[in-house]
Amino acid sequence: MVIIKWTNKYSNETGYVASLSTKNECFVNTFEQEEAKRYSEKSVAGIMKKLEAYHETENNDFEVITA
């Protein structure tokens, strides 16, 4: 299982993806690694594509971390 860490490109603030909101087309943030959503290695590529489609990659860098 993996989690997704984000870093804001401008403020260098960091956190983790707690979930995705398809309704609002964004990710829900958490600052606690324990609260981050765990994804399978197979599904994380699709999640990363959604983050890009939601334009979240414009302001944030995302990193996949083994949980």
C-alpha positions in Angstrom: 0.0 0.0 0.0 1.1 3.6 -0.7 0.1 7.1 0.3 0.4 10.3 -1.6 2.3 13.3 -0.1 1.8 16.7 -1.6 4.1 19.8 -1.4 2.8 23.2 -2.4 5.1 24.7 -5.1 4.9 28.2 -3.7 4.7 27.9 0.1 6.5 24.5 0.5 3.7 23.5 2.8 3.3 19.7 2.9 0.6 17.2 3.7 -1.1 14.0 2.5 -4.1 13.1 0.4 -6.9 11.9 2.7 -9.3 11.4 -0.1 -10.5 12.6 -3.5 -13.7 14.6 -4.0 -15.1 13.9 -7.5 -17.9 16.3 -6.8 -15.6 19.2 -6.1 -12.8 17.9 -8.3 -10.1 18.3 -5.7 -8.3 16.3 -3.0 -9.1 16.4 0.7 -6.0 17.3 2.7 -4.6 15.9 6.0 -1.4 16.9 7.7 -1.2 13.6 9.6 0.4 10.7 7.7 -1.7 8.2 9.7 -4.9 9.8 8.2 -3.7 9.6 4.6 -5.7 7.3 2.3 -3.9 4.1 1.5 -3.9 3.1 -2.2 -2.9 -0.1 -3.9 0.1 0.2 -6.2 -2.2 -0.5 -9.1 -4.7 2.2 -8.3 -2.3 5.0 -7.6 -1.6 5.7 -11.3 -5.3 6.5 -11.8 -5.4 8.7 -8.7 -2.4 10.7 -10.0 -4.2 11.1 -13.4 -7.3 12.4 -11.5 -5.2 14.9 -9.5 -3.8 16.2 -12.8 -7.2 16.4 -14.4 -8.5 18.3 -11.4 -5.6 20.8 -12.0 -4.1 20.0 -8.6 -0.7 19.6 -10.1 -0.5 23.3 -11.1 0.2 24.3 -7.5 1.3 21.1 -5.9 3.9 18.4 -6.4 2.8 14.9 -5.5 5.0 12.0 -4.3 4.0 8.4 -3.9 5.3 6.9 -0.6 5.2 3.3 0.6 3.0 3.2 3.7 
